[in-house]
Amino acid sequence: MAKQKENFSILDMGMLFEGSLSFSGKAVINGTVKGILKGGTIVIGEQGRVEAETAALHLTVGGIFKGNAEVSGQLSVLSSGRCEGEVRCGDLVIEPGAVMNAKIIRRPPEETESPPSAEKTKAKKKKK
């Protein structure tokens, strides 16, 4: 049986994306994303910056994240990372040296099956 290939994308340093970005698979952000970001596994590199309503299966922050995030799996903030805003996540890992200035809501295990939508994140924020 042939192994299915998972999509892998890179937004490199010097690149700016403004708007709504949706993908499947994995993405590494070394540039800047502003707007709405939805995907499988998102890695914000040390040079990366995300200012967005974000929905992901897994999110790793090595650069700067500002906004609201719905992470159905694990949120990891690396020692070089900075996270600000409001985050709902399954599991949370914060390395020593990381900056975490966010409201954190841990999702119950039964809610960690599928990725939430960024639109739902935005709607929840508006209700408050």
Backbone bond lengths (Angstrom), bond angles and torsions (degrees), N, CA, C in turn:
res aa  C-N    CA-C-N  psi(-1)  N-CA   C-N-CA  omega(-1)  CA-C   N-CA-C  phi
1 M - - - 1.431 - - 1.531 108.64 -
2 A 1.324 117.77 132.36 1.463 122.12 -179.18 1.524 110.18 -74.64
3 K 1.325 114.98 138.44 1.454 121.36 178.83 1.526 109.03 -78.21
4 Q 1.342 116.96 132.01 1.456 120.45 179.32 1.516 109.58 -75.81
5 K 1.340 115.70 135.40 1.450 121.41 178.94 1.511 110.38 -83.33
6 E 1.341 116.23 135.53 1.452 120.54 177.27 1.527 108.64 -93.10
7 N 1.330 116.18 139.96 1.462 120.86 178.98 1.515 110.29 -67.14
8 F 1.344 116.06 143.57 1.456 122.41 178.17 1.524 107.79 -139.23
9 S 1.334 117.07 125.61 1.458 121.68 -176.81 1.521 110.20 -128.67
10 I 1.337 115.81 152.40 1.464 121.58 177.30 1.519 108.91 -132.89
11 L 1.331 116.12 129.43 1.463 122.40 169.53 1.525 103.44 -106.62
12 D 1.323 116.53 105.25 1.460 120.90 -168.11 1.526 113.54 -84.76
13 M 1.336 115.55 169.70 1.465 122.31 178.95 1.523 109.64 -53.91
14 G 1.321 115.39 141.79 1.455 120.80 179.74 1.512 113.58 86.70
15 M 1.328 117.58 -9.77 1.463 121.06 179.53 1.525 109.53 -95.10
16 L 1.346 115.76 140.09 1.458 122.87 178.29 1.513 108.20 -125.16
17 F 1.346 116.49 129.08 1.451 121.25 175.07 1.512 107.34 -121.94
18 E 1.346 117.05 124.32 1.453 122.47 176.01 1.518 108.46 -120.83
19 G 1.324 116.69 128.35 1.457 120.75 -179.14 1.508 110.71 134.40
20 S 1.321 116.00 -147.14 1.455 122.48 -178.41 1.526 109.40 -110.67
21 L 1.327 116.65 120.29 1.459 122.53 -178.06 1.519 108.46 -120.51
22 S 1.324 116.34 122.49 1.452 122.13 -179.31 1.520 108.78 -130.37
23 F 1.335 116.94 138.56 1.466 120.55 -178.51 1.520 109.10 -153.98
24 S 1.330 114.76 166.62 1.468 119.92 172.11 1.524 106.51 -116.13
25 G 1.306 116.17 158.43 1.460 119.90 -179.14 1.518 111.16 90.01
26 K 1.349 114.87 -140.86 1.464 121.39 -176.03 1.522 110.73 -117.46
27 A 1.339 115.71 147.82 1.464 120.72 175.79 1.518 109.24 -140.41
28 V 1.323 115.18 139.25 1.459 122.45 174.19 1.518 106.71 -110.72
29 I 1.334 116.10 126.02 1.457 122.15 -179.45 1.519 108.14 -107.88
30 N 1.331 116.62 108.42 1.464 121.67 174.66 1.523 110.17 -109.54
31 G 1.320 116.19 -6.85 1.460 122.45 176.95 1.516 109.28 -102.72
32 T 1.339 116.48 -142.18 1.465 121.76 -177.30 1.525 110.37 -126.45
33 V 1.327 115.55 134.18 1.464 122.30 175.13 1.525 107.49 -123.85
34 K 1.345 115.86 129.82 1.464 121.85 176.77 1.520 107.92 -129.86
35 G 1.335 117.31 129.64 1.460 120.29 178.02 1.507 112.24 131.01
36 I 1.339 115.47 -116.22 1.465 122.66 179.77 1.522 107.96 -125.73
37 L 1.330 116.01 131.90 1.459 122.04 -178.70 1.520 108.18 -130.63
38 K 1.335 116.20 124.17 1.457 121.28 -179.42 1.520 109.36 -136.79
39 G 1.336 116.29 129.75 1.455 118.82 179.60 1.505 113.06 -171.52
40 G 1.320 114.98 -173.20 1.461 121.67 179.40 1.513 111.18 -77.50
41 T 1.324 116.27 -87.72 1.458 122.07 178.38 1.517 108.58 -107.36
42 I 1.329 116.15 122.91 1.464 121.89 -179.49 1.523 108.44 -115.22
43 V 1.331 115.68 128.16 1.460 121.67 175.92 1.522 107.35 -119.60
44 I 1.321 116.10 118.53 1.460 120.99 175.44 1.522 106.32 -95.73
45 G 1.349 116.03 110.64 1.456 121.43 -178.21 1.522 111.58 -69.37
46 E 1.325 116.66 171.51 1.466 122.10 -178.34 1.524 112.89 -55.59
47 Q 1.329 117.74 -33.14 1.462 121.28 179.43 1.528 112.28 -92.34
48 G 1.325 117.03 -1.59 1.456 121.64 -176.20 1.514 113.65 -82.56
49 R 1.333 114.45 154.04 1.474 121.75 178.33 1.522 107.44 -143.46
50 V 1.332 116.06 126.90 1.452 121.87 177.80 1.522 107.94 -126.18
51 E 1.331 115.55 122.46 1.461 122.72 173.71 1.524 105.05 -121.94
52 A 1.340 115.82 88.97 1.462 118.44 -169.53 1.512 112.76 -158.47
53 E 1.332 114.08 158.13 1.456 122.18 164.38 1.519 103.40 -76.69
54 T 1.320 117.26 120.20 1.459 120.58 -169.92 1.520 111.65 -125.51
55 A 1.329 115.96 139.12 1.460 122.90 174.17 1.520 107.40 -132.21
56 A 1.340 116.32 129.05 1.469 119.73 -176.59 1.524 110.50 -154.09
57 L 1.332 114.33 158.91 1.461 119.54 170.38 1.524 108.81 -72.62
58 H 1.344 116.27 -46.96 1.462 122.74 179.55 1.524 107.99 -138.76
59 L 1.337 116.05 142.48 1.458 121.28 179.16 1.520 108.92 -134.42
60 T 1.334 115.91 126.28 1.461 122.10 175.41 1.513 107.61 -117.69
61 V 1.338 116.34 125.76 1.458 122.01 -177.61 1.525 109.41 -111.06
62 G 1.343 115.28 110.49 1.457 121.43 175.13 1.513 110.24 -110.71
63 G 1.331 116.61 -13.55 1.459 123.46 178.72 1.516 109.06 -114.55
64 I 1.337 116.69 -125.86 1.462 121.18 -176.96 1.527 110.03 -119.12
65 F 1.330 115.66 129.52 1.454 121.91 172.65 1.514 108.00 -123.28
66 K 1.352 116.39 126.63 1.463 122.33 174.38 1.516 107.20 -131.08
67 G 1.316 116.51 126.61 1.451 119.75 179.26 1.502 111.86 144.31
68 N 1.314 115.06 -158.04 1.457 122.12 178.25 1.520 107.72 -114.97
69 A 1.325 114.84 138.39 1.467 119.01 -177.76 1.514 111.01 -133.84
70 E 1.326 114.68 137.85 1.460 123.34 170.81 1.524 105.38 -112.08
71 V 1.319 116.60 109.05 1.463 121.75 -178.31 1.524 107.03 -118.29
72 S 1.323 116.45 110.81 1.459 119.06 -175.39 1.525 112.28 -74.69
73 G 1.322 117.09 -23.73 1.459 121.10 178.03 1.515 110.87 -106.15
74 Q 1.329 115.34 -122.31 1.463 121.04 -174.63 1.517 113.26 -99.87
75 L 1.330 115.22 135.18 1.462 122.69 169.22 1.514 106.86 -104.76
76 S 1.336 116.90 124.20 1.463 121.96 177.07 1.512 108.46 -120.13
77 V 1.327 116.71 128.53 1.453 121.73 175.14 1.526 106.28 -112.82
78 L 1.335 115.31 112.15 1.460 121.00 -176.92 1.520 110.87 -76.24
79 S 1.326 116.63 167.67 1.467 121.31 -177.66 1.525 112.45 -58.80
80 S 1.320 117.85 -26.30 1.465 122.25 178.59 1.529 112.14 -90.04
81 G 1.331 117.92 -1.28 1.451 122.55 -172.27 1.511 115.32 -92.08
82 R 1.336 113.28 157.31 1.469 122.06 176.90 1.529 106.84 -137.24
83 C 1.334 116.52 126.82 1.456 121.63 -177.65 1.526 108.98 -127.61
84 E 1.353 116.04 124.25 1.460 121.90 -179.71 1.517 109.51 -133.61
85 G 1.330 116.74 142.09 1.456 120.82 177.68 1.507 111.44 128.47
86 E 1.326 115.75 -137.95 1.461 122.11 177.30 1.520 108.50 -130.47
87 V 1.337 115.57 131.93 1.459 120.62 -175.06 1.518 109.69 -130.47
88 R 1.346 115.30 131.17 1.464 122.18 168.92 1.519 105.68 -111.95
89 C 1.331 116.36 126.56 1.462 118.64 -176.75 1.523 111.17 -147.37
90 G 1.330 115.12 163.48 1.458 121.49 175.21 1.512 109.49 -78.27
91 D 1.321 116.11 -72.13 1.463 122.09 177.80 1.514 109.10 -109.53
92 L 1.327 115.97 154.58 1.452 121.47 -177.79 1.516 110.22 -133.15
93 V 1.345 116.09 128.12 1.459 122.09 176.29 1.522 107.27 -126.64
94 I 1.332 116.48 123.73 1.461 121.26 178.05 1.520 107.86 -124.05
95 E 1.331 116.45 116.48 1.460 120.60 179.22 1.521 110.52 -77.22
96 P 1.339 117.13 151.98 1.463 119.97 174.70 1.526 110.04 -57.19
97 G 1.332 116.06 135.76 1.464 120.89 -179.11 1.515 113.54 97.09
98 A 1.317 117.30 -16.59 1.468 120.84 178.87 1.523 109.12 -70.39
99 V 1.340 115.87 152.76 1.456 121.34 176.01 1.530 107.21 -108.32
100 M 1.330 115.71 120.91 1.460 121.09 -178.39 1.523 107.77 -125.90
101 N 1.326 116.30 97.85 1.458 122.62 177.81 1.523 107.60 -116.34
102 A 1.318 115.39 67.63 1.464 120.02 -175.30 1.521 109.91 -142.04
103 K 1.323 114.89 153.34 1.449 120.43 169.31 1.520 105.57 -79.12
104 I 1.325 116.99 128.95 1.457 121.15 -176.04 1.524 109.40 -116.87
105 I 1.321 114.88 128.29 1.461 120.94 175.79 1.523 106.71 -122.14
106 R 1.321 116.23 120.17 1.459 119.45 -179.65 1.518 109.34 -84.87
107 R 1.337 114.99 127.85 1.467 121.09 178.54 1.523 109.26 -76.87
108 P 1.340 117.76 137.65 1.463 120.02 174.80 1.533 110.00 -62.90
109 P 1.334 117.89 151.27 1.470 120.84 -178.06 1.524 114.16 -52.71
110 E 1.323 118.92 -34.72 1.472 120.34 -178.83 1.525 112.62 -69.49
111 E 1.332 117.94 -13.26 1.466 121.49 179.36 1.532 112.39 -98.17
112 T 1.316 118.58 6.53 1.464 120.55 -174.33 1.519 113.55 -100.76
113 E 1.313 117.88 19.86 1.463 121.62 -176.65 1.521 114.54 -79.61
114 S 1.322 118.37 -45.92 1.460 120.66 -173.88 1.518 110.05 -130.41
115 P 1.350 117.12 156.73 1.456 119.62 -177.93 1.520 111.71 -70.50
116 P 1.331 116.92 135.21 1.453 119.78 175.74 1.519 109.82 -75.55
117 S 1.303 116.95 167.92 1.455 119.08 179.28 1.520 110.12 -97.35
118 A 1.321 116.93 148.35 1.457 121.78 178.15 1.522 110.11 -64.37
119 E 1.325 117.78 -30.70 1.452 120.94 179.25 1.521 110.48 -64.59
120 K 1.357 117.27 -38.53 1.460 120.68 177.24 1.528 109.93 -64.31
121 T 1.324 117.22 -39.33 1.457 121.64 178.29 1.507 109.93 -60.38
122 K 1.311 116.54 -45.72 1.470 122.06 -179.14 1.532 110.05 -64.81
123 A 1.339 117.29 -41.27 1.455 121.59 -179.71 1.526 111.17 -64.34
124 K 1.331 117.87 -39.74 1.455 121.49 178.68 1.518 110.21 -63.47
125 K 1.321 117.30 -39.03 1.454 121.43 -179.29 1.530 109.98 -65.09
126 K 1.335 117.57 -41.11 1.452 122.10 -178.37 1.521 112.13 -66.79
127 K 1.357 117.58 -30.26 1.463 122.01 -178.93 1.524 111.36 -68.14
128 K 1.319 118.14 -26.31 1.466 122.04 -176.14 1.492 112.79 -72.26
